[in-house]
Amino acid sequence: MKNPLYDRFCELFDRACTRHTTEYTRFLDLEAQRVLGEAYLPCVCYGGYDGAERVVAAFGEDAENTAAFPVVCVKAEPKGEKWADDLTHRDFLGALMGLGITRELVGDIIVSGKTGYILCLASAADFIAGELREVKRTAVCCTRLEGLPDVAIPVPEKKEFVITSNRTDAIIAAIWQLSRSEAQRLIESERVFINSRTETRADREVGEGDIVSVRGKGRLRYLGVVRETGKGRLRAAAEVW
């Protein structure tokens, strides 16, 4: 059975080749990125900053020019921070959905303090900036920015941890302090992605540089084994968002 998303990627690629243009998708979640990866089409993905989870894919001659991607940022900050609620990613996303904004128009939402930085398609930015007036019960003021400010770019935390092997379930359990069986259930429920592809094997070995994303938990870049411990276990490192 054909996947409509796969067909759409092929259509954009063919159009870019035929017209000698650059064609862009809307924002892709991890599952859409998996479909894109299985299409094996030359493209560049970018979500407004290096390491973004939700990305736009570009096909064509100018695909590597990330400055040309139709991705901008809307800064939403409380009008009175002293009386503002503690706002979360879920609060900002819920407010956007309440405006009728569809998810593929919005990329990552980064919360710094009580301010939200909403990465979105340029075509939706003015509407969001003009209509988003309240998040949760907090009045907000929105400003369109052409890019994500450096101060808002998420910085991963480097963690070291002890594992018995480089298995996917072992690394997930160690990073998010889960039991191996809990990690395996996440994998079985198709909530784990390695390099944007769904991973269903708990015993799949994670390689150095691989990006492991777990829905509802976060993501990590595996840095590899640092050394062996005295008991023959492995001390490994990862950058965690």
DABELBEL-V299107 format. One line per field, one symbol per residue. phi: phi as a letter, one per 20 degrees, with the letter a starting at -180 (. if undefined). burial: + if it has 9 or more other C-alpha atoms within 8 Angstrom, else -. A space follows every 10 residues. Layout:
phi=???
burial=???
This chain:
phi=.fegffffff ffffffffel cddceefdef ffffffffel dfacdbcoaf nfeecddddp fdffeffeff dccdedcffc fgdfffedgf ffffffffen feffecefdd dcmdddddeb fgfdfffffe dedbcmddfc ddcedfaffg feffdfeecd bdceaefgff fffffdldff ffffffffem ddcdlmdgdd dfeffeegnf dddcgndqbb dfeoeeaeef enededcbec d
burial=-----++-++ -++-+++--+ ++++++++++ +++++++-+- --++-+++-- -+++++++++ +-+-----+- ++++++++-- ---+--+-+- +++-+++--- ----++++++ +--+++++++ ++-+++-++- -+++++-+++ ++-++--+-- -++------- +++--+++++ ++++---+-+ -+++-+++-+ ++++-++++- -+---+---+ ++++---+++ +++++--+-- --++++++++ +
